[in-house]
Amino acid sequence: MRTIVKLVIVGLILNGAYRVGAAYWDHYAFEDAARDAAQFSMATERDIAQHLIGLAAEHDITLDAENVSIEKIPRRITIDGAYTRDIELVPRYTRPWDFSFHVVVLTLN
């Protein structure tokens, strides 16, 4: 009986670790895609923000335009943003997890 309880506990811990790890994987993939999009973009701040929202949707991230700040000055683009994602740590228990990103890109134009 003790072995079964230990296995259940280990299973719950591994499940939670997998869910958190998958959320961070999506976050870092999105941040990398945002860096690439900003670096090769010649668009306005609004166009970059709309593109970022589309990229976030591709990575299963809900990103609001109000939570994204874009500063475009000659030869540099700075993007700051934040979002909250609900992660199911154990079955039927979700916890809001806050993510933020900061991207600074040097451009040639």
N, C-alpha and C positions, 0 to 999 in steps of 0.2 A: 504493500500500500504506500509506503514512504517513497518507493521508487517511482510510482505513478505520479505522486504529487510533485516530486522533483522534476520529472519529465514535463509535466504541465507547466510548471514555473519556467523552466528553460525554454519551452516552446513559446510562451508568452513574451519572454524577453527577446528571443530571436525575431519574433513577428514584429515587435515594436521597433527593434533596431533596423529591420529591413524597411519598414514604412518610413522611418526618419531618413534613412540612407537614400531611399528612392526620391524623397522630396528634395534633399540636398543635391542629388544628381541632376534633377530637373532644374534646380536653381542655378547651379554652376553652368549647365549647358545653355540656359537662357542668358546668363550674364556674358558668356563667350559669344553667343550669337548677337547680342546687343552691341558688344565691342566691335565685331566685324561689320555690322550694319552701320554703325556710326562712323567707322574709319573710312568706309568707301562710299559715304553718302555726300551728295552735294545739295541736299534738299534743305528745306526750312525746318525750324524746330517743330512745328506742327506736323509736318510730314514724317519726321523722325519719330515723334511720339505715337502717331498712328501705326507706323511700322513696328514699333516696340510692342504695342498692344496686340498686334497680329502675331508677332513672335512669341509672346507670352501665351497666347491661346494655343499655339502649336505645342508648347511644353506643358500644357494642362495647368497654367497659372492664370489666375484672375487678377488682372492689373487694371486699375482705374487711371484715367488720364490725370486726375487731380493729384495722384500720388507720384507723378513723374515730373521731375524738374530738369530742363535741358537748357544749358547755356552754351551758345555758339559764338565764339569770338574768332578773330583771324587765326588760323592754323591750330585751333584747339576746340574740341567739343567735350563738355562735361555733362554727364547724365547721372542723376541721383534718383533713386526710387525706393519704394517700400511696398510690401503687400503682406497679407496674412493668409495663411493656408491652414485648413483644418486637417489634422493628421490623426488617423485612428490608431492609437498606440496599442490598445487591446480591443477585442471585439466589443462593440457598443459604447466605447469610451473614446471620444475625439477631443483633441486639445488644439486650440488655435496656436499656430507657430508663426512668429514674425520673421520675415526675411527682408533684407535691404541690400541694395547694390549701389555701387559707385564706380562709374566707368569714366576714365579720362583718355581721350584719343587725340593724338596729334595728326593733323591732316596736311596735305600739300597745297590746298587751295586757300 
